[in-house]
């Protein structure tokens, strides 16, 4: 694909930024962020270089699961704003070159949703078959529980209905029956509605659970659940040709590949790379990139227009479920040794800066890695300034603290009393007094300015997202180096996972008279040896992006 065509598949080199409206910025002083507050802060995202804003659920909700328990898929929670506020936000974002996507959470509803209230009230209700019911729970009712500290079965008896209903998550989130064609049609209507209001796609929650039909009595109506995912993608493309489906699929690589639609690429547009993320933390724990390199080599190449979504942190626990038990305990020991830092026996409820002990050089190296690896980088709000967590908050909410804008009360997030806030403010060394947007804007060496630079260089370097990636062999076990090539251009990214300086020899493609490399992050240039090698020094936790330059190249450095 030519560079001039890449805008048609904008997601392949996007910069995605995920946030929860209620913890971002509060304009009316009620302690909860709102859509108008996000609109007022949209220029922060534009200056950072964000090109795609991912909104966590903003729909009406009893809020027992941070908005993922929904009572109206077509609504906007009145505590956050109105449909008019949302359309204004989308308009503002689009004006600044930022597309907006939203969470699509349709494998379950809240038990307070009118559909479920009608379903439980009568077996003759049209909505009864929209959910999955049994007179008796199956023998395997306690297998595959997602939240073992909260639930002991996937089936819950409902007194009013006189039957058990399936809930793969919390008991207050009954599963919709995807095998029911009426449910499938309704999901398409939901997608069509939000596309019409201006969204550019969806992050699809828990995709394997969405396609699960095992508990349904009508499973024979959808013998190949992936066919429905193909139908969703086709519908999306008909309504909006450049809209995306970014899928949460935490499965081994060979199974995740199926959710792209294999070679046809006709299902999910993008899938998160959960395996690569987990191997990254194992490599960080060992100060050795070998496990990350292994994952990259095993990771399937996505379809031509598909892409992997890369992340350092997301809004849930930092899951380590695809590591072996010994590997998981190794990461726990390095980054979350206290039980209070762990969750569900499989993950960490901490952010990167606290896991790395506040070591700014190491933190910067990790984000340099994020933006240089093949894939589309996804940031969770506050990562750009190095926010921490508050372990006093329950469960996953530890990392969902209010955004830290200034050193003022509540971090400039809200004028409300602290006990009225939507989340607990971070305390200690990473509190707003020490970590905030305003201060870092003025500090040229801040994490905010570093990530802004990384994004600028990433967007200027199509090789990183579009190019062919080759892992390079280097003579230092702590160093990871890879070369990305596209349309005659080449960028070599080098990262030192250890705290000790190293000297390495890099093989640089295209040796010849006048060949040199320019570090896109520091501006320094170096001459390449006649044999095509480059001797290079890296500080402890150092990183560099080296663009290979030949005489009369088109690049402006």
Protein Blocks (a to p, Z undefined) as FASTA:
>chain_A
ZZklmmmmmmlmcccddddfklmbccklnopacfklmmmmmmmmmmnopabdcdddfbdc
ehlngoiacfbfkbccfklocfklmmmmmmmmmmnopacdddddfkbccfkbfklmmmmm
pmkbmklmmpccdfbdcfklmgoiablmlbcbfbdcdfklopacddfbbfklccddfklm
klmmmmmmmmmmmmmnopabdcdehkllmmpcklpmklmmmmblmlmmmmmmmmmmmmom
kbccdddddddfklmmmmnopjnopmcfbdcdfklmmmmmmmmmnopaklmmmmmmmpcc
ddfkbccdddfbdfbdcdfklbcfklmmmmmmmmombfklpghhlaccddfklmnnopak
lmmmmmmmmmmpgcdddddehklnopacdfkbghjllmmcccdfblcehhlmaccdfklp
fbdcdehjllmklncfklmmmmmkbmklmmmmmmmmmmmmmmlmmmccdddddfbfkbcc
ddddeehiacdddddfbfbdcddddddehiaehiacddfknopacdddfkopacddddeh
iacddddddehiabdZZ
